[in-house]
Amino acid sequence: MEPTNSLLPHNRSSAFYDEKSNFSQRFNESIHLWSTALLNDDGIIVPIQSNSEIVSAKIISKEDGIFVGKEIINHLCNYWTPNLEFKWNFSEGDIISSGDILVDIKGDKNQLLKIERPILNIIGRLSGIGTTTSNWINKCQIPIASTRKTTWGLLDKWAVHMGGALTHRLDRNDALMLKENDLAAQYPEVSSIERIRYALENINIKNIGAFVIVEVRNHEEANMAAKTWNKLQNKQPLTIMLDNIDVEECDKIIDTISNLQLECKIYFEASGGITLENLKDWNESLVDVISTSSIHRGTRPLDISLLFEEV
């Protein structure tokens, strides 16, 4: 399932892949780090030995949703339990229903018993994020992006991508984001409006990462950001993040800046206070993208179970 609008700079899904369409080194390293942490926390510090009888099992979904986790589990088990065989019945991002058998597993009983909980935790969490993400994008005509408030780093971002939303920046260095705290710490002696101007004027455009985003809290700060960026004549677009501003005020700000007929390209991102319940209020808004942590942070895992088959 592809993101709603792949042209926005907030789509960083390409960083998950290399030039051969395999997982990138960056993503593989993230998968290994998170899976190792989960297994080490469960007392598993070396690959699990195959030393018992062969058994069969299956993982069943107990509710409808979006399936995510197949590729993560393949990566994990190739290292920790290489003798287990997985026959997947669904691909990443597939729609699944209650009662569906997600995967049939065959292999050493000892390995499967020890790896069972991490497998269920990963599929349950990532499928929960994918399902929540899908619910959001199905209720909104404006593209949805996740924020960097993640629990499992790039794994959460992968699940958001599989659910159909935009990844936003994948880590702090992925894009230059000038937030209120960054500006206050760097320019404590001047007003919030002047902080924005100084910060944008002093950007090293060669070291910004994938895109530039500046957080604003009112009309005046947004105008300063837009006018400063236009004056700098950067070919790189600027994203203005309208933080905790209601939909009516966001549209007024965007109208005002649009009427300035600036030469630079500006995207408008709304963030803060947007929930699934009030999402419909934003459907006719002029913003280009909505960012939220609600699609991935604190989401409920999808309910799944692993059952051993009786001989």
C-alpha positions as CSV (number, residue, x, y, z in Angstrom):
1,M,0.0,0.0,0.0
2,E,1.6,3.3,-1.1
3,P,1.4,6.6,0.8
4,T,-1.4,9.0,-0.2
5,N,0.9,11.5,-1.8
6,S,4.4,10.4,-2.7
7,L,5.4,13.8,-3.9
8,L,5.5,15.4,-0.5
9,P,9.0,15.6,1.1
10,H,7.4,13.9,4.1
11,N,7.6,10.6,2.2
12,R,10.9,9.1,3.2
13,S,9.9,5.5,2.5
14,S,12.7,5.2,-0.1
15,A,15.2,5.1,2.7
16,F,13.9,1.6,3.6
17,Y,15.3,0.2,0.4
18,D,18.5,0.0,-1.5
19,E,19.1,0.3,-5.2
20,K,18.1,-3.4,-5.7
21,S,14.8,-2.9,-3.8
22,N,16.1,-4.9,-0.8
23,F,16.0,-3.5,2.7
24,S,18.7,-0.8,3.1
25,Q,21.6,-1.3,5.4
26,R,20.1,1.4,7.6
27,F,16.8,-0.4,8.0
28,N,18.5,-3.8,8.4
29,E,20.6,-2.5,11.2
30,S,17.5,-1.0,12.9
31,I,15.7,-4.3,12.6
32,H,18.6,-6.2,14.1
33,L,19.1,-3.7,17.0
34,W,15.4,-3.8,18.0
35,S,15.0,-7.5,17.7
36,T,18.2,-8.1,19.6
37,A,17.0,-5.9,22.4
38,L,13.7,-7.7,22.6
39,L,15.3,-11.1,22.7
40,N,18.0,-10.1,25.1
41,D,15.4,-8.7,27.4
42,D,13.8,-12.1,27.3
43,G,17.0,-13.8,28.3
44,I,18.0,-14.9,24.8
45,I,21.6,-13.7,23.9
46,V,22.7,-16.3,21.3
47,P,20.9,-18.0,18.5
48,I,18.6,-20.7,19.8
49,Q,19.8,-24.3,19.4
50,S,17.7,-26.9,17.6
51,N,17.6,-29.8,20.0
52,S,14.1,-31.2,20.2
53,E,11.3,-32.7,18.1
54,I,9.7,-31.1,15.0
55,V,6.3,-29.4,15.6
56,S,3.9,-27.4,13.5
57,A,2.0,-24.2,14.5
58,K,0.1,-21.4,13.0
59,I,-0.5,-17.7,13.9
60,I,-4.1,-16.6,13.6
61,S,-5.6,-13.1,13.6
62,K,-8.4,-12.6,16.0
63,E,-9.6,-9.4,14.4
64,D,-9.7,-7.5,11.2
65,G,-6.8,-5.2,10.3
66,I,-3.7,-4.5,8.3
67,F,-1.0,-7.2,8.5
68,V,2.6,-5.9,9.1
69,G,5.6,-7.8,10.4
70,K,6.4,-10.6,7.9
71,E,9.7,-9.1,6.7
72,I,10.8,-8.2,10.2
73,I,10.1,-11.8,11.5
74,N,12.0,-13.3,8.5
75,H,15.0,-11.1,9.3
76,L,14.8,-12.0,13.0
77,C,14.4,-15.7,12.6
78,N,17.0,-16.1,9.9
79,Y,19.5,-15.2,12.6
80,W,18.0,-16.4,15.9
81,T,16.1,-19.6,14.8
82,P,17.3,-20.5,11.2
83,N,15.7,-24.0,11.4
84,L,12.2,-22.7,11.6
85,E,10.2,-22.7,8.3
86,F,7.6,-20.1,7.7
87,K,4.8,-20.4,5.0
88,W,3.3,-16.9,4.9
89,N,-0.3,-16.6,3.7
90,F,-0.2,-12.8,3.5
91,S,2.2,-10.0,2.4
92,E,3.1,-6.8,4.2
93,G,0.3,-4.3,4.1
94,D,-2.4,-6.9,3.2
95,I,-5.9,-6.5,4.6
96,I,-6.7,-9.4,7.0
97,S,-9.8,-10.6,8.7
98,S,-10.6,-12.3,12.0
99,G,-9.8,-16.0,11.7
100,D,-7.2,-15.7,9.0
101,I,-4.1,-17.9,9.3
102,L,-1.3,-15.5,8.8
103,V,1.5,-18.0,8.7
104,D,2.1,-21.8,9.1
105,I,5.3,-22.6,11.0
106,K,7.2,-25.9,11.1
107,G,10.4,-26.6,13.0
108,D,12.2,-27.3,16.3
109,K,9.9,-27.1,19.3
110,N,12.5,-25.5,21.6
111,Q,13.2,-22.8,19.1
112,L,9.5,-22.0,18.5
113,L,8.6,-21.9,22.2
114,K,11.4,-19.5,23.0
115,I,10.8,-17.2,20.0
116,E,7.0,-17.3,20.2
117,R,6.5,-14.2,22.4
118,P,8.8,-11.9,20.4
119,I,7.1,-13.0,17.2
120,L,3.7,-12.2,18.6
121,N,4.8,-8.9,20.1
122,I,6.3,-7.7,16.8
123,I,3.4,-8.8,14.6
124,G,0.8,-7.6,17.0
125,R,2.4,-4.1,17.6
126,L,3.3,-3.4,13.9
127,S,-0.1,-4.7,12.6
128,G,-1.8,-2.5,15.2
129,I,0.1,0.5,13.9
130,G,-0.7,-0.4,10.3
131,T,-4.4,-0.8,11.2
132,T,-4.6,2.5,13.1
133,T,-2.8,4.3,10.3
134,S,-5.2,2.8,7.7
135,N,-8.2,4.0,9.8
136,W,-6.8,7.5,9.8
137,I,-6.1,7.8,6.1
138,N,-9.5,6.3,5.2
139,K,-11.2,9.2,7.1
140,C,-9.2,12.0,5.7
141,Q,-8.6,13.5,2.2
142,I,-5.4,15.1,3.3
143,P,-2.2,13.1,3.5
144,I,-1.2,11.9,7.0
145,A,2.4,11.7,8.3
146,S,3.8,10.2,11.5
147,T,6.0,12.2,13.9
148,R,9.3,11.2,15.4
149,K,7.8,10.3,18.7
150,T,8.3,6.6,18.1
151,T,8.7,3.7,20.5
152,W,10.4,1.2,18.2
153,G,12.2,3.7,15.8
154,L,12.2,2.7,12.2
155,L,10.0,-0.4,12.9
156,D,7.2,1.9,13.8
157,K,7.9,4.0,10.7
158,W,7.8,0.9,8.6
159,A,4.4,0.0,10.0
160,V,3.1,3.5,9.2
161,H,4.4,3.1,5.7
162,M,2.6,-0.2,5.3
163,G,-0.6,1.3,6.7
164,G,-0.5,3.9,3.8
165,A,0.7,7.1,5.5
166,L,3.9,9.1,5.2
167,T,6.9,8.4,7.3
168,H,8.0,12.1,7.8
169,R,11.7,12.2,8.9
170,L,13.1,8.9,10.0
171,D,15.5,10.3,12.6
172,R,16.8,13.6,13.8
173,N,19.4,13.9,11.0
174,D,17.0,12.9,8.2
175,A,15.7,16.4,7.8
176,L,16.3,19.8,9.4
177,M,13.5,20.6,11.7
178,L,13.6,24.0,13.5
179,K,11.3,23.6,16.5
180,E,10.4,26.1,19.2
181,N,12.9,24.7,21.7
182,D,15.7,24.7,19.0
183,L,15.0,28.4,18.2
184,A,14.7,29.4,21.9
185,A,18.0,27.7,22.8
186,Q,19.9,29.2,19.8
187,Y,18.6,32.7,20.0
188,P,17.4,33.4,23.6
189,E,17.8,37.2,23.4
190,V,15.4,37.9,20.6
191,S,11.7,37.6,19.9
192,S,10.2,34.4,18.6
193,I,9.6,36.0,15.2
194,E,13.2,37.2,14.9
195,R,14.4,33.7,15.9
196,I,12.7,32.3,12.9
197,R,14.4,34.8,10.6
198,Y,17.8,34.3,12.1
199,A,17.6,30.5,12.0
200,L,16.5,30.4,8.3
201,E,19.1,32.9,7.3
202,N,21.9,30.8,8.9
203,I,21.0,27.5,7.4
204,N,23.7,25.6,5.6
205,I,21.6,24.4,2.7
206,K,24.1,21.6,2.0
207,N,23.5,19.9,5.3
208,I,19.7,20.0,5.7
209,G,19.0,16.3,4.9
210,A,15.8,15.5,3.0
211,F,13.9,18.7,3.7
212,V,13.6,21.8,5.9
213,I,10.7,22.4,8.3
214,V,10.1,25.2,10.7
215,E,7.6,25.2,13.5
216,V,5.4,28.3,14.0
217,R,2.6,29.1,16.5
218,N,0.8,32.1,14.9
219,H,0.2,34.2,11.8
220,E,3.1,36.5,12.4
221,E,5.7,33.7,12.7
222,A,4.3,31.9,9.6
223,N,4.6,35.1,7.6
224,M,8.2,35.7,8.7
225,A,9.2,32.2,7.8
226,A,7.6,32.4,4.3
227,K,9.0,35.9,3.5
228,T,12.5,35.0,4.8
229,W,12.7,31.8,2.8
230,N,11.5,33.6,-0.4
231,K,14.2,36.3,0.2
232,L,16.9,33.7,0.4
233,Q,15.9,32.3,-3.0
234,N,16.5,28.7,-2.1
235,K,15.4,26.2,-4.6
236,Q,14.7,23.8,-1.8
237,P,11.0,24.0,-0.6
238,L,10.2,24.9,2.9
239,T,7.6,23.2,5.1
240,I,5.9,25.5,7.6
241,M,4.5,23.4,10.5
242,L,1.4,25.1,12.0
243,D,1.6,23.9,15.5
244,N,-1.6,23.6,17.6
245,I,-3.5,26.0,15.4
246,D,-7.1,25.3,14.6
247,V,-8.3,24.6,11.1
248,E,-9.9,28.0,10.5
249,E,-6.8,29.9,11.5
250,C,-4.6,27.5,9.5
251,D,-6.6,28.3,6.4
252,K,-6.4,32.1,7.1
253,I,-2.6,31.8,7.4
254,I,-2.3,29.8,4.2
255,D,-4.6,32.2,2.3
256,T,-2.5,35.2,3.4
257,I,0.8,33.7,2.4
258,S,-0.6,32.4,-0.9
259,N,-1.7,36.0,-1.7
260,L,1.9,37.2,-1.3
261,Q,2.7,35.4,-4.6
262,L,6.1,34.3,-3.4
263,E,8.5,32.6,-5.8
264,C,9.6,29.8,-3.4
265,K,7.7,26.6,-2.8
266,I,6.1,26.2,0.6
267,Y,4.3,23.2,2.1
268,F,1.9,23.7,5.0
269,E,1.8,21.0,7.7
270,A,-0.8,21.0,10.6
271,S,0.1,19.3,13.8
272,G,-1.1,19.2,17.4
273,G,-4.6,18.6,18.8
274,I,-5.7,16.6,15.7
275,T,-7.6,13.4,16.7
276,L,-9.5,10.7,14.8
277,E,-12.6,12.2,16.3
278,N,-12.0,15.7,14.8
279,L,-10.2,14.6,11.7
280,K,-13.2,15.2,9.5
281,D,-13.0,18.9,10.3
282,W,-9.7,19.0,8.3
283,N,-11.0,17.4,5.1
284,E,-11.6,20.7,3.3
285,S,-8.5,22.5,4.8
286,L,-5.8,24.1,2.7
287,V,-3.0,22.3,4.6
288,D,-0.8,19.9,2.5
289,V,-0.3,17.3,5.2
290,I,-1.2,16.5,8.8
291,S,1.4,15.1,11.2
292,T,0.5,13.2,14.3
293,S,1.9,10.6,16.7
294,S,-1.5,9.1,17.2
295,I,-1.2,6.7,14.3
296,H,1.8,4.9,15.9
297,R,2.3,5.9,19.5
298,G,0.3,4.1,22.1
299,T,-1.8,2.3,19.5
300,R,-3.5,-1.0,20.5
301,P,-1.8,-4.1,19.2
302,L,-3.7,-6.3,16.8
303,D,-5.0,-9.4,18.6
304,I,-3.3,-12.5,17.3
305,S,-2.5,-16.0,18.7
306,L,0.0,-18.7,18.0
307,L,-1.4,-22.2,18.3
308,F,0.5,-25.5,18.2
309,E,-1.1,-28.2,16.0
310,E,-2.0,-31.4,17.8
311,V,-0.4,-34.6,16.4
